[in-house]
Amino acid sequence: MRPRVIVNCAMSADGKIASRLRRQVRISDEADMARVHRLRNKCDAILVGADTVVSDDPSLLVKGKYVDEIKQPLRIVLDAKCKIPKGSKVLDGRAQTLVFVTEGSGKPLEGAEVIPCGKGTIDLAAMLGILGERGARSLLVEGGGRTIWTFVKAGLVDEFKVFIGSRIIGGETAPTPVDGEGFADEAEFRSLKLMRSTHSESGILLEFEVE
């Protein structure tokens, strides 16, 4: 049984997640940050792509500032060519980390278990199967946009949560929550069912299930 896949992201009012220079910006307000960490704490695993690790160096940890009883999720990095640098926060040993690579690209990484999974590109279905075998029942996908796109394209997303903040970033090259090539035909579009909306101090959270 594969884990339930939950995508969580934050975007500006004009649909951007970073500037045109692809520099990380804070969009969520304090109330939404608390929600994100509570969500992390409920999930068995949390995933990002290698580009997010290289550019933002996230720890992918639950912060005690927001959660009383912390249960750190398994940290997952999709890294086809095994390029994340030594010293990355996801390799700090504070929680277990799995790095999925393509066959023939693996190399030892101190602080992580490296798992070959797929030829040319990472086989997401096989990766989810491995996580399921290890007891993961929920996977939180936090980015970046191209990583989220691969899950959407493969039809592997069950929930989509997006916080819309009260800022405008602009720029035709600025990244969006779901980058990649995108669908060309309307018949391919993924349909969502809005389950709830929650107003915050400076934005709104929309929570969807994928139909």
Secondary structure as the mmCIF struct_conf table of DSSP 4:
data_model
#
loop_
_struct_conf.conf_type_id
_struct_conf.id
_struct_conf.beg_label_comp_id
_struct_conf.beg_label_asym_id
_struct_conf.beg_label_seq_id
_struct_conf.end_label_comp_id
_struct_conf.end_label_asym_id
_struct_conf.end_label_seq_id
HELX_LH_PP_P HELX_LH_PP_P1 ARG A 2 PRO A 3
STRN STRN1 ARG A 4 MET A 11
TURN_TY1_P TURN_TY1_P1 ALA A 13 ASP A 14
BEND BEND1 GLY A 15 GLY A 15
BEND BEND2 ILE A 17 ILE A 17
STRN STRN2 ALA A 18 ALA A 18
TURN_TY1_P TURN_TY1_P2 ARG A 20 LEU A 21
STRN STRN3 GLN A 24 GLN A 24
BEND BEND3 SER A 28 SER A 28
HELX_RH_AL_P HELX_RH_AL_P1 GLU A 30 LYS A 42
BEND BEND4 CYS A 43 ASP A 44
STRN STRN4 ALA A 45 GLY A 49
HELX_RH_AL_P HELX_RH_AL_P2 ALA A 50 ASP A 56
HELX_LH_PP_P HELX_LH_PP_P2 LEU A 61 LYS A 63
TURN_TY1_P TURN_TY1_P3 GLY A 64 TYR A 66
BEND BEND5 ASP A 68 GLU A 69
HELX_LH_PP_P HELX_LH_PP_P3 GLN A 72 PRO A 73
STRN STRN5 LEU A 74 LEU A 78
TURN_TY1_P TURN_TY1_P4 ALA A 80 LYS A 81
HELX_LH_PP_P HELX_LH_PP_P4 ILE A 84 PRO A 85
TURN_TY1_P TURN_TY1_P5 LYS A 86 GLY A 87
HELX_RH_3T_P HELX_RH_3T_P1 LYS A 89 LEU A 91
BEND BEND6 ASP A 92 ALA A 95
STRN STRN6 THR A 97 VAL A 101
TURN_TY1_P TURN_TY1_P6 GLU A 103 GLY A 104
TURN_TY1_P TURN_TY1_P7 GLU A 110 GLY A 111
BEND BEND7 ALA A 112 ALA A 112
STRN STRN7 GLU A 113 PRO A 116
BEND BEND8 LYS A 119 THR A 121
HELX_RH_AL_P HELX_RH_AL_P3 LEU A 124 GLU A 133
TURN_TY1_P TURN_TY1_P8 ARG A 134 GLY A 135
STRN STRN8 SER A 138 GLY A 143
HELX_RH_AL_P HELX_RH_AL_P4 GLY A 145 LYS A 153
TURN_TY1_P TURN_TY1_P9 ALA A 154 GLY A 155
STRN STRN9 GLU A 159 GLY A 165
BEND BEND9 SER A 166 SER A 166
TURN_TY1_P TURN_TY1_P10 GLU A 172 THR A 173
BEND BEND10 ALA A 174 ALA A 174
BEND BEND11 PRO A 177 VAL A 178
BEND BEND12 GLY A 180 GLU A 181
BEND BEND13 ALA A 184 ASP A 185
HELX_RH_3T_P HELX_RH_3T_P2 GLU A 186 GLU A 188
HELX_LH_PP_P HELX_LH_PP_P5 PHE A 189 SER A 191
STRN STRN10 LEU A 192 HIS A 199
BEND BEND14 GLU A 201 SER A 202
STRN STRN11 GLY A 203 VAL A 210
#
